[in-house]
Structure formats: structure tokens, C-alpha cells
Amino acid sequence: MSPAEGEVPEGQPVDLAVDDVTGTSLTLSWNPPKYIGHTGLAGYLVEYRKESTDTWVAVNKDVTTKTVLVIKNLTEGDKVQPRVKAVHGDGAVGTAIFPEPVVIRQPIDPPKIRLPRNLRETFIRKVGQQLNLSIPIQGNLQPTITWTKDEQPMDEAHVNIRNSPMDTILFIRKLERKDSGKYKLVAQINTLVDEVVIDIQVVEKPGPPRNLKMVDVWGFNVALEWQPPTDNGNAEIKGYTIQKADKKTGEWFTVVEKCRSCSYTVSNLVMGNCYNFRVFSENLCGLSETAAQCKDTANIPKISTPYNAPIYQEKDFTEAPKFTQPPTDKTATVGFTTKLFCSVRGNPKPRISWLKNQMLIEHDPKFRTLTNEGICTLEIRKPSTFDRGVYTCRAVNALGEAVADCRLDVKSVFNLPLASST
């Protein structure tokens, strides 16, 4: 069976391809011929020749049945053209030649810029700070590095750029607002290109708010309004800080921080005082260096209200005598002095007297009476059995009289007979 007209020539390997090229080798692959005679296929021979020569160099002296072969020991920079011969069993040969010379060189990895995570979003720095960006670049060859800012070449007098096989460094000693922008980094090796864009925002403190004015004053409240600053410091305004000062002391106190709107009502002001107000704007760098101060002074009027002193009725502290603790019954021993106690209150201070069996005790040296802070004491010196009886304490003042009784019992002490001796 012979190949049909228009197909690959008889016995020639098909799909000859270069799979890999290094600085010293070349890898070929192919498929068997579409037509193989009844004698079969013995194997393949691989050859190559350098550009501008007609001499073919054999790679394998003996035929191989493999369909992949590596041509080694080549010289980097040479251009070689390979071919593969299919050797049939009857000695016939079908040859497939690679259509164009192949340059022997190390394969080039495309450059890869490894952008640090903190540079993948807007990179914010303050005016006056340093900028030192070190960005790694991967690749087996050193790429050509190009930096641009907003699609314009970099100012080499202001920006320092240092490149190495491993990375590129962008350095600015002292940042200014004009350094804000989109910095484009391009790494290129031949036609292989990788690029990234870094958005750098240089910020500073904002200017003060504009047109601060007092809208209304009522009661102990003052309504303020203002407009955003002309210069926001190249950063979003995060809020406003409002302060007040009593005209008497001149000391400033913060009323509120991070007020988001451009108006605020200051409350709880002291009536009768005069106040000044000022407002600072704030961004991520902090408060503005100066504040917008209100030209007007808020005078919080004092509301005069007549004071009517309350009328209190005088409390009557007068009280008739009353025993808070009456005397209690008691048992005494003959010859041992004893005392009777009670407590009484009253206003005016009551006059205290003691009675024995309804007889007033006066000027008797056997008895002594004491009264101290409402505590009434009757002392009976060396009582005898004749001192038994009912004792009465009587308290008298202008509002009345109170009496309280108790009973005193006096026992004798008997001498017991001594035991007789044996």
C-alpha cells in the first residue's frame, strides 16, 4: 500500500518538532511515518548541521527506536538545523528536515515583579518622610527596568533608582506633595514584559475650616456652621474638633471631636457667661495647625427669677416629763450601799425628787440623789432592813408630772456556826 497523493512523502517521519532548547542542547520529537512497507521500520538516525555549512553531523551512530532524542554538546549562540531519518528494513530512508535553523541559547524565563502586599493598595506617606521601595524581580536574566510617574519620565535629580539582578529600588529622600501619583514599573527581557502600577499618596495636615459663624443663640445653646477647608492636605477630612473658651478665663476646652458634619450645636453653656468658639479640621495626619475662630461672642443671658424664701414653722420642742426607763425592783444586802436608776426626759428640764413610801426624801444623809443628762440616781448608803419599801421618782415641769415606782428589799446576813473540832 502506498501513501495517497498529497500526503507526507513515503517513509518520512512526521510532526518533527523542537521540544526544548538550552545553552548546550536541543530536544527533538517526532512521530513514525504514516506509511511503512512490508519490510518494517529499523529505527531512526538524527543529524544536524550548523548554519552556512553543508556538513551533517550524526548524533547517534546506531539507529534508535525512540521518537525523542536530545542533541547534546552544542555551542551556545550557534544556529543548527536538525533532521531525522527513518531507516526501513529494506534499507530505504525517509528524511524529515526541520524547516529553519534553531538558535542554541538558554531559555528565557519571563520577568516577574513581586509587588509587596503593602504596595498593592494606595501607599500613603507624610510630607517630609523618606520613600524607600525595594521591589523583588524574578527571572533568569536581568531585565531592563523602566520607571515612570503618571506616564512621564522620572526626575533623576529628585528620585534615585538602583537596579540589580534581584530587585529594583526607588528612593526619595524627602517627600513632597508633588510626589503623589501613579508610579509604573516595567521589567522587560526581549519581548517578555511584566509591569505594575503603584499608587503613592503624599499627605500633610489640612488647612483650617472656612467661614465659621454663629447661626443662633438661645437659652444655653449656640448653633455653629462652617465650610470645609480649601486645602485638605491631600487626604480625606475625617472630622472636625470644636472648642469653646469662657471669656473670663480664656482657656480652651474641647466640646466634641471628629464631628462629621459642618454644623454643630453646643449645649450646656453657663448662663451669664460669654463664650468664644473655634474649629479645627482633621485628616489622617492630625489636626490642622490653625483653627477657624468665630468673630462673634456668644453671650448667654442670665434669667432673673425672684427668690421666695420658704416659710418654716418653728418646731415646738416643749414636752411634759416622760420616763424612758423607769426604776426596776431591786434586792440589797444589809450594810452594802446600793443604787436605784431611772431615765427621764422633758422640756423644760424637769425637777427630780425621790419618795419612800410616799414620803419625800430630803436632807437625809443616808440618801444621795444625782441627775445627769436625764439619768436619775438614788444612792442608799449602808441600808438596813428598815429601808425596805416602795421608792418613787417624780419628775415635774411646767407641762406636767410623771412618776415611776420600784420596790427595794433588804436582806440580812446570818453568821453560820463553825464546825466543832474532834
C-alpha positions as CSV (number, residue, x, y, z in Angstrom):
1,M,0.0,0.0,0.0
2,S,1.5,3.4,-0.9
3,P,0.6,6.8,0.5
4,A,-2.1,8.7,-1.1
5,E,-1.3,11.7,-3.3
6,G,-0.8,15.0,-1.3
7,E,0.2,13.2,1.9
8,V,3.7,13.1,3.6
9,P,6.3,11.5,1.3
10,E,6.8,7.8,1.6
11,G,8.6,6.6,4.8
12,Q,9.3,10.1,6.2
13,P,8.9,10.8,10.0
14,V,6.0,13.2,10.6
15,D,5.4,16.1,13.1
16,L,9.1,16.8,13.7
17,A,9.3,19.4,16.5
18,V,11.8,21.1,18.8
19,D,10.6,20.5,22.3
20,D,13.3,22.3,24.3
21,V,16.4,24.4,23.8
22,T,19.1,25.1,26.3
23,G,22.5,26.7,26.1
24,T,24.1,23.3,25.1
25,S,21.4,21.0,23.9
26,L,18.4,20.6,21.6
27,T,15.5,18.2,22.2
28,L,13.6,16.8,19.2
29,S,10.4,14.7,19.0
30,W,8.6,13.2,16.0
31,N,6.0,10.6,15.1
32,P,6.5,7.4,13.0
33,P,6.0,7.6,9.2
34,K,2.4,7.3,8.0
35,Y,3.5,4.6,5.5
36,I,5.7,1.7,6.4
37,G,6.4,-1.1,3.9
38,H,6.2,-4.9,4.5
39,T,9.9,-4.9,5.5
40,G,9.1,-2.8,8.6
41,L,11.0,0.0,10.3
42,A,14.5,-0.5,11.6
43,G,14.7,2.8,13.5
44,Y,15.8,6.4,13.3
45,L,19.0,8.4,12.8
46,V,19.3,12.0,13.9
47,E,21.7,14.6,12.3
48,Y,22.2,18.3,12.4
49,R,24.2,20.9,10.6
50,K,25.3,24.4,11.5
51,E,24.1,27.4,9.6
52,S,26.2,28.2,6.5
53,T,27.6,24.7,6.2
54,D,26.6,21.6,4.3
55,T,28.2,19.1,6.7
56,W,25.7,17.0,8.6
57,V,26.8,15.7,12.0
58,A,25.4,12.4,13.2
59,V,24.0,12.4,16.7
60,N,23.5,8.6,17.0
61,K,25.6,6.1,15.1
62,D,23.2,3.3,15.8
63,V,19.5,3.5,14.9
64,T,17.1,4.2,17.8
65,T,13.5,3.2,18.1
66,K,12.7,6.1,20.3
67,T,10.8,9.1,18.9
68,V,12.5,11.6,21.3
69,L,16.2,12.4,21.3
70,V,18.4,15.1,22.8
71,I,21.3,16.6,20.8
72,K,24.0,17.5,23.4
73,N,27.3,19.3,23.4
74,L,26.2,22.2,21.3
75,T,27.7,25.7,21.4
76,E,25.6,28.5,22.7
77,G,24.8,31.0,20.1
78,D,25.1,28.6,17.1
79,K,22.2,28.1,14.7
80,V,21.6,24.5,13.8
81,Q,19.2,22.7,11.6
82,P,18.2,19.2,12.6
83,R,16.8,16.3,10.6
84,V,15.6,12.8,11.3
85,K,15.9,9.8,9.0
86,A,13.5,6.8,9.2
87,V,15.5,3.7,8.2
88,H,13.3,1.0,6.8
89,G,14.0,-2.8,6.8
90,D,14.9,-2.8,3.2
91,G,17.5,0.0,3.6
92,A,15.3,2.7,2.3
93,V,15.4,6.1,4.1
94,G,12.8,8.7,4.6
95,T,14.1,12.1,5.8
96,A,12.3,14.9,7.7
97,I,14.2,18.2,7.9
98,F,13.3,20.9,10.4
99,P,12.3,23.9,8.2
100,E,14.5,26.6,9.8
101,P,17.7,26.8,11.9
102,V,17.3,26.8,15.7
103,V,19.3,29.2,17.8
104,I,21.1,27.4,20.7
105,R,20.6,29.5,23.8
106,Q,19.5,29.4,27.4
107,P,15.6,29.6,27.5
108,I,14.5,32.9,28.9
109,D,12.1,33.0,31.8
110,P,9.7,35.9,31.6
111,P,10.4,38.6,34.2
112,K,8.1,38.6,37.2
113,I,7.6,41.6,39.5
114,R,6.9,40.5,43.1
115,L,5.0,43.5,44.4
116,P,4.9,43.6,48.3
117,R,1.4,43.4,49.8
118,N,1.5,46.9,51.3
119,L,2.0,48.4,47.8
120,R,-1.0,46.7,46.2
121,E,-3.2,49.4,47.6
122,T,-2.7,53.1,47.8
123,F,0.6,53.7,49.7
124,I,0.2,56.7,52.0
125,R,3.2,58.6,53.3
126,K,3.6,62.0,55.0
127,V,5.3,65.1,53.7
128,G,8.9,65.1,54.8
129,Q,9.2,61.3,55.2
130,Q,11.6,59.1,53.1
131,L,10.3,56.8,50.4
132,N,12.4,53.6,50.0
133,L,10.7,51.0,47.9
134,S,12.5,47.7,47.3
135,I,10.7,45.5,44.8
136,P,11.9,42.0,44.0
137,I,12.1,40.8,40.4
138,Q,12.4,37.2,39.3
139,G,13.9,35.9,36.1
140,N,17.0,34.0,34.9
141,L,18.2,37.1,33.1
142,Q,18.5,40.7,34.4
143,P,15.6,42.6,32.8
144,T,15.6,46.2,31.6
145,I,13.9,48.3,34.3
146,T,11.9,51.4,33.5
147,W,10.1,53.7,36.0
148,T,7.6,56.3,35.0
149,K,5.4,58.6,37.1
150,D,2.0,59.4,35.6
151,E,3.2,58.2,32.3
152,Q,6.1,60.7,32.4
153,P,9.9,60.0,32.8
154,M,11.2,60.3,36.4
155,D,13.1,63.4,37.6
156,E,16.5,61.9,38.2
157,A,17.6,64.9,40.3
158,H,14.8,64.2,42.8
159,V,14.4,60.4,42.6
160,N,17.2,57.8,42.9
161,I,16.7,54.4,41.2
162,R,19.0,51.5,41.7
163,N,18.6,48.2,39.8
164,S,20.2,44.8,40.4
165,P,19.6,41.3,39.0
166,M,17.3,40.6,42.0
167,D,15.4,43.8,42.6
168,T,14.9,47.5,41.9
169,I,14.9,50.3,44.5
170,L,13.1,53.6,44.3
171,F,14.4,56.2,46.8
172,I,13.2,59.7,47.6
173,R,15.0,61.4,50.5
174,K,12.3,63.9,51.4
175,L,8.7,63.6,50.1
176,E,6.7,66.5,48.8
177,R,3.0,66.7,47.9
178,K,4.0,66.8,44.2
179,D,5.4,63.2,44.6
180,S,1.9,61.9,44.8
181,G,0.9,59.9,41.7
182,K,0.9,56.5,39.9
183,Y,4.4,55.0,39.6
184,K,4.6,52.4,36.8
185,L,7.4,49.8,36.9
186,V,8.2,47.9,33.7
187,A,10.5,44.9,33.6
188,Q,11.4,43.7,30.1
189,I,13.5,40.9,28.6
190,N,13.4,40.9,24.8
191,T,9.6,40.7,24.1
192,L,8.7,39.4,27.5
193,V,7.3,42.2,29.7
194,D,5.8,42.5,33.2
195,E,4.5,45.7,34.7
196,V,2.9,47.0,37.9
197,V,1.4,50.4,39.0
198,I,2.0,51.7,42.5
199,D,-0.3,54.5,43.7
200,I,1.6,56.7,46.1
201,Q,-0.3,59.4,48.1
202,V,1.8,62.0,50.0
203,V,-0.3,63.8,52.7
204,E,0.1,66.5,55.3
205,K,-2.1,68.3,57.9
206,P,-5.1,70.1,56.4
207,G,-5.9,73.8,56.5
208,P,-8.4,75.3,58.9
209,P,-12.2,75.3,58.1
210,R,-13.6,78.3,56.4
211,N,-16.4,80.9,57.3
212,L,-17.0,79.7,60.8
213,K,-20.1,81.6,62.1
214,M,-22.7,81.6,64.8
215,V,-26.1,80.8,63.4
216,D,-28.3,81.1,66.6
217,V,-28.1,81.6,70.3
218,W,-31.0,80.5,72.6
219,G,-31.1,79.5,76.2
220,F,-27.8,77.9,77.0
221,N,-27.2,76.7,73.4
222,V,-25.2,78.0,70.4
223,A,-25.5,76.8,66.8
224,L,-22.3,76.9,64.7
225,E,-21.8,76.4,61.0
226,W,-18.6,76.4,58.8
227,Q,-17.3,75.2,55.4
228,P,-14.6,72.6,54.6
229,P,-11.0,73.8,54.3
230,T,-9.6,74.9,51.0
231,D,-6.7,72.5,51.4
232,N,-7.5,69.1,52.8
233,G,-3.8,68.1,52.9
234,N,-4.3,65.6,50.0
235,A,-6.3,63.3,52.3
236,E,-9.9,62.9,53.2
237,I,-11.2,65.1,56.1
238,K,-12.1,62.7,58.9
239,G,-13.9,65.3,61.0
240,Y,-13.7,68.5,63.0
241,T,-12.8,69.3,66.6
242,I,-14.9,72.1,68.2
243,Q,-13.6,74.0,71.2
244,K,-15.0,76.7,73.5
245,A,-13.5,79.3,75.8
246,D,-15.1,81.3,78.6
247,K,-14.2,84.9,78.0
248,K,-13.3,85.3,81.7
249,T,-10.6,82.7,81.8
250,G,-9.7,82.4,78.1
251,E,-8.9,78.7,78.5
252,W,-10.0,76.4,75.6
253,F,-11.9,73.2,76.2
254,T,-12.8,70.6,73.6
255,V,-16.6,70.2,73.2
256,V,-16.6,67.4,70.6
257,E,-14.0,65.5,68.4
258,K,-14.4,64.1,64.9
259,C,-17.7,65.9,64.1
260,R,-18.5,64.6,60.6
261,S,-20.9,67.4,59.6
262,C,-20.1,71.1,59.0
263,S,-22.5,72.2,61.8
264,Y,-22.9,71.6,65.5
265,T,-25.0,72.8,68.4
266,V,-23.0,73.5,71.6
267,S,-25.2,72.9,74.7
268,N,-25.0,73.1,78.5
269,L,-23.4,76.5,78.5
270,V,-23.4,78.5,81.7
271,M,-25.9,81.3,81.8
272,G,-24.3,84.7,82.4
273,N,-21.0,83.8,80.7
274,C,-19.6,84.9,77.3
275,Y,-18.0,82.3,75.0
276,N,-15.7,82.2,72.0
277,F,-15.6,79.2,69.7
278,R,-13.0,77.7,67.2
279,V,-12.9,74.7,65.0
280,F,-10.0,72.5,63.7
281,S,-10.2,70.2,60.7
282,E,-8.6,66.8,60.9
283,N,-7.3,64.2,58.4
284,L,-5.1,61.1,58.9
285,C,-2.1,63.3,59.7
286,G,-4.0,65.0,62.6
287,L,-5.5,68.4,63.4
288,S,-4.9,71.5,61.3
289,E,-2.1,73.7,62.5
290,T,-4.5,76.6,63.0
291,A,-8.2,76.9,63.7
292,A,-11.1,78.9,62.3
293,Q,-12.2,81.2,65.1
294,C,-15.7,82.7,65.3
295,K,-15.7,86.5,65.1
296,D,-18.8,86.8,67.3
297,T,-19.0,86.2,71.0
298,A,-21.9,84.2,72.4
299,N,-23.4,86.0,75.5
300,I,-25.6,83.5,77.4
301,P,-28.1,85.7,79.2
302,K,-28.9,85.1,82.9
303,I,-32.6,84.6,83.6
304,S,-33.5,86.5,86.7
305,T,-36.0,84.6,88.8
306,P,-37.2,86.1,92.1
307,Y,-36.4,84.0,95.1
308,N,-39.1,83.4,97.6
309,A,-37.6,82.0,100.7
310,P,-39.6,79.1,102.1
311,I,-41.5,79.7,105.3
312,Y,-40.8,77.2,108.0
313,Q,-42.9,76.8,111.1
314,E,-40.9,76.8,114.3
315,K,-41.0,73.4,115.9
316,D,-42.2,73.2,119.4
317,F,-39.7,71.2,121.4
318,T,-41.5,71.6,124.8
319,E,-42.6,68.2,126.3
320,A,-44.1,67.0,129.5
321,P,-41.9,64.7,131.6
322,K,-41.8,61.1,130.5
323,F,-39.8,58.2,131.8
324,T,-37.9,56.5,129.1
325,Q,-36.6,53.9,131.5
326,P,-38.5,53.5,134.9
327,P,-36.6,52.2,138.0
328,T,-36.7,48.5,138.5
329,D,-37.2,46.4,141.6
330,K,-34.0,45.5,143.5
331,T,-32.8,43.4,146.3
332,A,-29.9,44.8,148.5
333,T,-27.9,43.4,151.4
334,V,-27.7,44.9,154.8
335,G,-24.7,47.2,155.1
336,F,-23.8,47.3,151.4
337,T,-24.5,50.6,149.6
338,T,-27.0,50.2,146.7
339,K,-28.4,52.5,143.9
340,L,-31.7,52.9,142.1
341,F,-31.6,54.1,138.5
342,C,-34.1,55.5,136.0
343,S,-34.1,57.9,133.0
344,V,-36.5,60.7,132.2
345,R,-36.9,63.3,129.5
346,G,-38.8,66.6,129.2
347,N,-38.6,70.2,128.1
348,P,-38.2,72.4,130.1
349,K,-35.8,70.3,132.2
350,P,-37.9,68.6,134.8
351,R,-37.2,68.8,138.6
352,I,-36.5,65.4,140.1
353,S,-37.4,64.3,143.6
354,W,-37.5,60.9,145.3
355,L,-40.1,59.5,147.7
356,K,-40.1,56.5,150.1
357,N,-43.4,55.1,150.8
358,Q,-44.9,58.4,149.5
359,M,-42.7,60.4,151.9
360,L,-40.4,62.9,150.4
361,I,-36.7,62.2,150.9
362,E,-34.9,65.4,151.7
363,H,-31.9,66.4,153.8
364,D,-31.3,62.8,154.9
365,P,-27.6,62.0,154.8
366,K,-28.4,58.3,154.3
367,F,-29.7,59.2,150.8
368,R,-28.0,61.0,147.9
369,T,-29.7,62.0,144.7
370,L,-27.9,62.6,141.4
371,T,-29.3,63.7,138.0
372,N,-27.0,63.8,134.9
373,E,-28.3,64.1,131.2
374,G,-31.7,62.7,132.2
375,I,-30.2,59.8,134.2
376,C,-31.6,59.9,137.8
377,T,-29.8,58.0,140.6
378,L,-30.8,57.4,144.2
379,E,-27.9,56.1,146.4
380,I,-28.8,54.4,149.6
381,R,-25.8,54.2,151.9
382,K,-25.5,51.0,154.0
383,P,-29.1,50.1,154.0
384,S,-30.8,48.2,156.8
385,T,-34.0,46.2,156.9
386,F,-35.8,49.4,157.8
387,D,-35.0,50.8,154.4
388,R,-37.3,48.3,152.7
389,G,-40.2,49.8,150.8
390,V,-41.6,51.4,147.7
391,Y,-39.4,54.2,146.2
392,T,-40.9,56.7,143.8
393,C,-39.1,59.0,141.3
394,R,-41.1,62.1,140.5
395,A,-40.4,64.5,137.5
396,V,-42.1,67.8,137.3
397,N,-42.0,70.7,134.8
398,A,-44.4,73.4,133.6
399,L,-46.2,71.0,131.3
400,G,-46.9,68.2,133.7
401,E,-45.7,65.5,136.1
402,A,-44.5,61.9,135.8
403,V,-43.9,59.3,138.5
404,A,-42.4,55.8,138.5
405,D,-42.2,53.3,141.3
406,C,-40.0,50.4,142.3
407,R,-39.6,48.1,145.3
408,L,-36.4,47.7,147.4
409,D,-35.9,44.6,149.5
410,V,-33.0,44.5,152.0
411,K,-31.9,41.1,153.3
412,S,-29.9,40.3,156.4
413,V,-26.7,38.3,156.5
414,F,-26.6,35.5,159.1
415,N,-23.4,34.0,160.6
416,L,-23.3,30.3,160.2
417,P,-22.0,28.3,163.3
418,L,-18.5,26.9,162.9
419,A,-18.0,23.1,162.8
420,S,-16.8,21.6,166.1
421,S,-13.4,20.0,166.2
422,T,-12.9,16.4,167.2
